[in-house]
Amino acid sequence: MKPAWSLFAFLIFVLQVAAQTNCNEGAGPLNPNLPSSTTPDEIIQKFAANEATFKQARTAYTFTRDLTIQTLRRGSFRRGPAVTGEYRLVSEMSFDDHGKLMEKVTFAPRSTLNSVQVTQQDFDDIRSMADFVFTPAELSQYAIHYAGRQRVDELDTYAFDVSPKHLQKDHRYFEGSIWVDIQELAIVKTCGKRVPDRHGKRQENVSPRFVTYREQVDGRYWFPTYSRADEVLFFLRNQAQVREIIKYTRYQRLASR
């Protein structure tokens, strides 16, 4: 997200409470004890293998992506923050024969955002958060630490903390936490952001932290269905409260695949 200079940029400083994406919403207490019948390394290898399967399977599906980006400012105690600008984009998504994600925009009203600008990096991050997978090929790039067992909504999960081992120039990485269903050994929730942020004189781009939930599609594949970010983004000269909601619906398998 890139700053845009306006009067609103200064009003943001009087936010009532700093927003922060809640990674633990709907989650129970964390049990740090190690699993008794397996090891963290075995869990990692198994969910990574499942991720490779899900990544390949998703290329045979079409789906709808509904993206909303809002800027907020201080509201009353009862009503909460007020929306000051909005960007909306609804697209039909599919994959070509080479696995490249294709997008057909179906609804795009005029943006009313005036305190931030949606950049190409934002779109890339949104796309990569949906496509984010930990296949065996990606494992070597990350340090993955077992955090414990945790109940997430109706699922019993293993929780892991994830961070990139090294930051290479012009590469984006995931940093945050993941939750793996104990029975399916599939990632069912992630919470984190793309790093690194960019703070330069000519270019400044800051990304929020997203919590993303997956659901089982066709009784087999765990695909993302809902992502949300609610953050105060800090730039060099100002800050802005941003809320992003991304919904993935209508997964349809292509008969030809």
Beta strands, then each sheet from edge to edge (+ up, - down):
strand 1: 2-3
strand 2: 61-73
strand 3: 82-95
strand 4: 101-107
strand 5: 116-117
strand 6: 142-152
strand 7: 155-164
strand 8: 173-181
strand 9: 187-195
strand 10: 198-199
strand 11: 204-205
strand 12: 210-217
strand 13: 221-234
strand 14: 239-253
sheet 1: 1+ 5-
sheet 2: 4+ 3- 2+ 14- 13+ 12- 9+ 8- 7+ 6-
sheet 3: 10+ 11-
end
